[in-house]
Amino acid sequence: TARIRGLELGMQQALTFLPDPLNGFGVSGNVTLIDSKFTFLTAAGPRVTGLFLQPDVTANASVYYQRGRFEGRVSYNYIGGFLETINDTIPNADQYWKGRHVYDASISWRFDNGLTVFAEGQNLSNAGRREVTGPGRTYLQESANYGRTFWIGLSASF
Protein backbone atom coordinates (compact mmCIF):
# COMPACT_ATOMS: atom_id res chain seq x y z
CA THR A 1 0.00 0.00 0.00
CA ALA A 2 1.04 3.58 -0.47
CA ARG A 3 -0.10 7.01 0.57
CA ILE A 4 1.25 10.23 -0.84
CA ARG A 5 0.36 13.80 0.00
CA GLY A 6 2.08 16.81 -1.34
CA LEU A 7 2.14 20.53 -1.69
CA GLU A 8 3.79 22.55 -4.43
CA LEU A 9 4.21 26.30 -4.20
CA GLY A 10 5.60 28.47 -6.96
CA MET A 11 5.98 32.14 -7.75
CA GLN A 12 7.52 34.39 -10.34
CA GLN A 13 7.74 38.14 -10.05
CA ALA A 14 9.28 40.69 -12.39
CA LEU A 15 10.46 43.58 -10.23
CA THR A 16 9.13 46.23 -12.61
CA PHE A 17 8.31 48.57 -9.70
CA LEU A 18 12.04 49.22 -9.17
CA PRO A 19 13.54 52.38 -10.71
CA ASP A 20 15.22 52.20 -14.12
CA PRO A 21 17.55 50.26 -14.83
CA LEU A 22 16.88 47.96 -11.85
CA ASN A 23 13.37 47.24 -13.15
CA GLY A 24 14.83 44.47 -15.31
CA PHE A 25 15.35 42.23 -12.27
CA GLY A 26 13.01 39.43 -11.31
CA VAL A 27 12.80 36.42 -9.05
CA SER A 28 11.20 33.02 -9.33
CA GLY A 29 11.02 29.97 -7.15
CA ASN A 30 9.16 26.84 -6.27
CA VAL A 31 9.20 24.20 -3.58
CA THR A 32 7.59 20.77 -3.50
CA LEU A 33 6.95 19.02 -0.19
CA ILE A 34 5.99 15.34 -0.16
CA ASP A 35 4.68 13.29 2.76
CA SER A 36 4.57 9.63 1.75
CA LYS A 37 4.18 6.24 3.37
CA PHE A 38 4.95 3.10 1.41
CA THR A 39 4.36 -0.41 2.82
CA PHE A 40 5.80 -3.37 0.91
CA LEU A 41 6.52 -7.01 1.58
CA THR A 42 10.06 -8.35 1.87
CA ALA A 43 11.60 -11.66 2.89
CA ALA A 44 12.01 -10.12 6.37
CA GLY A 45 8.30 -9.15 6.51
CA PRO A 46 6.37 -5.92 5.82
CA ARG A 47 8.45 -2.73 5.65
CA VAL A 48 7.31 0.88 5.82
CA THR A 49 9.33 3.68 4.21
CA GLY A 50 8.79 6.86 2.31
CA LEU A 51 8.00 6.54 -1.38
CA PHE A 52 10.83 4.86 -3.29
CA LEU A 53 12.99 7.21 -5.44
CA GLN A 54 11.03 10.29 -4.29
CA PRO A 55 12.66 13.10 -2.28
CA ASP A 56 10.54 14.70 0.43
CA VAL A 57 11.72 18.18 -0.61
CA THR A 58 12.74 19.74 -3.92
CA ALA A 59 13.25 23.47 -4.39
CA ASN A 60 14.37 25.91 -7.08
CA ALA A 61 15.06 29.63 -6.96
CA SER A 62 16.34 32.10 -9.57
CA VAL A 63 17.28 35.74 -9.75
CA TYR A 64 17.28 37.10 -13.28
CA TYR A 65 17.90 40.34 -15.12
CA GLN A 66 16.23 40.91 -18.47
CA ARG A 67 16.62 44.22 -20.22
CA GLY A 68 16.58 44.85 -23.92
CA ARG A 69 18.83 42.33 -25.63
CA PHE A 70 20.60 41.17 -22.45
CA GLU A 71 19.51 38.39 -20.12
CA GLY A 72 21.32 36.95 -17.10
CA ARG A 73 20.23 34.37 -14.56
CA VAL A 74 21.60 32.73 -11.40
CA SER A 75 19.72 29.66 -10.19
CA TYR A 76 19.74 27.40 -7.16
CA ASN A 77 18.35 23.86 -7.05
CA TYR A 78 17.93 21.53 -4.07
CA ILE A 79 16.98 17.88 -4.38
CA GLY A 80 16.40 16.21 -1.03
CA GLY A 81 17.64 12.77 -0.11
CA PHE A 82 15.65 9.70 -1.09
CA LEU A 83 15.57 5.91 -0.89
CA GLU A 84 17.26 4.44 -3.96
CA THR A 85 17.67 0.71 -3.28
CA ILE A 86 15.64 -1.52 -0.98
CA ASN A 87 17.40 -4.57 0.49
CA ASP A 88 14.94 -7.45 0.73
CA THR A 89 16.45 -9.03 3.87
CA ILE A 90 18.52 -6.36 5.68
CA PRO A 91 16.82 -2.97 6.18
CA ASN A 92 20.13 -1.37 7.30
CA ALA A 93 21.53 -2.23 3.85
CA ASP A 94 19.02 0.02 2.06
CA GLN A 95 20.76 2.69 -0.01
CA TYR A 96 19.86 6.39 0.07
CA TRP A 97 20.95 9.40 -1.96
CA LYS A 98 21.83 12.37 0.21
CA GLY A 99 20.34 15.75 -0.64
CA ARG A 100 22.38 18.06 -2.86
CA HIS A 101 22.59 21.76 -3.65
CA VAL A 102 23.42 22.98 -7.17
CA TYR A 103 24.03 26.49 -8.54
CA ASP A 104 23.85 27.44 -12.23
CA ALA A 105 24.27 30.72 -14.14
CA SER A 106 23.75 31.99 -17.67
CA ILE A 107 24.07 35.18 -19.69
CA SER A 108 22.98 35.94 -23.25
CA TRP A 109 22.84 38.75 -25.79
CA ARG A 110 20.24 38.73 -28.57
CA PHE A 111 21.02 40.47 -31.87
CA ASP A 112 18.40 41.99 -34.21
CA ASN A 113 19.06 39.37 -36.90
CA GLY A 114 17.81 36.45 -34.77
CA LEU A 115 21.23 35.39 -33.48
CA THR A 116 21.89 35.01 -29.75
CA VAL A 117 25.30 34.51 -28.17
CA PHE A 118 25.28 32.85 -24.77
CA ALA A 119 27.46 31.50 -21.96
CA GLU A 120 26.26 29.03 -19.33
CA GLY A 121 27.75 27.37 -16.31
CA GLN A 122 26.14 24.37 -14.61
CA ASN A 123 26.89 22.88 -11.21
CA LEU A 124 29.03 25.86 -10.25
CA SER A 125 29.09 24.55 -6.67
CA ASN A 126 30.71 21.34 -7.95
CA ALA A 127 28.11 19.29 -6.06
CA GLY A 128 28.53 15.56 -6.33
CA ARG A 129 26.21 12.68 -5.54
CA ARG A 130 26.61 10.80 -2.27
CA GLU A 131 24.97 7.47 -1.63
CA VAL A 132 24.80 6.21 1.96
CA THR A 133 23.72 3.06 3.75
CA GLY A 134 23.84 1.40 7.16
CA PRO A 135 22.39 2.26 10.55
CA GLY A 136 21.42 5.92 10.58
CA ARG A 137 22.58 6.19 6.95
CA THR A 138 26.12 6.83 8.21
CA TYR A 139 28.19 4.67 5.83
CA LEU A 140 29.30 6.02 2.49
CA GLN A 141 28.29 3.57 -0.22
CA GLU A 142 29.25 5.57 -3.30
CA SER A 143 30.51 9.03 -4.16
CA ALA A 144 30.36 10.50 -7.65
CA ASN A 145 31.66 13.89 -8.71
CA TYR A 146 30.21 15.42 -11.86
CA GLY A 147 32.30 18.55 -12.01
CA ARG A 148 31.31 21.88 -13.46
CA THR A 149 30.13 22.27 -17.06
CA PHE A 150 30.53 25.40 -19.18
CA TRP A 151 29.10 26.29 -22.59
CA ILE A 152 29.65 29.17 -24.93
CA GLY A 153 27.50 29.19 -28.01
CA LEU A 154 25.49 30.85 -30.68
CA SER A 155 21.86 30.12 -31.44
CA ALA A 156 19.70 31.27 -34.32
CA SER A 157 15.97 31.68 -34.74
CA PHE A 158 14.27 32.25 -38.10
C-alpha positions, 0 to 999 in steps of 0.5 A: 500500500502507499499514501502520498500527500504533497504541496507545491508552491511556486511564484515568479515576479518581475520587479518592474516597480524598481527604478530604471535600470533595476526594473529588469530584475526578477525572481522566481522559485518553487518548492515541492513538499511530499509526505509519503508512506509506502508499505511493501513485503520483503523476505524479512516481513512488511516494511514501511518507508517513504516513497521509493525514489522520491525526495521529500523536498525539492526546491528551485530559486532564480534571480534574473535580469532581463533588459533589452537584448541582455539576459542573465540568470543565477539559479539554485536547485535543491533535491532532497535525499531519497531511498534508492535501493531496498534490500529485501532481507537487511533494512540497514543495507538500504541505499539512500541518496543524500540531498544536494545543492546545485548552482547554475548561471547563464548570460545571453545577448540577442542580436536583431538578426535572430542570433543570440550569443550565450554563456552558461555554467552548470553545477558551479558549486561542484556538487557531487552525488553521495549514496549512503547506507547502514544504521542511521545512513552513516556509511558512504556507499558511493561518491560521484563527482560530476564537475562543473560544465561550461558552454559558450555558443550561438543560437539562431531563430528564423 
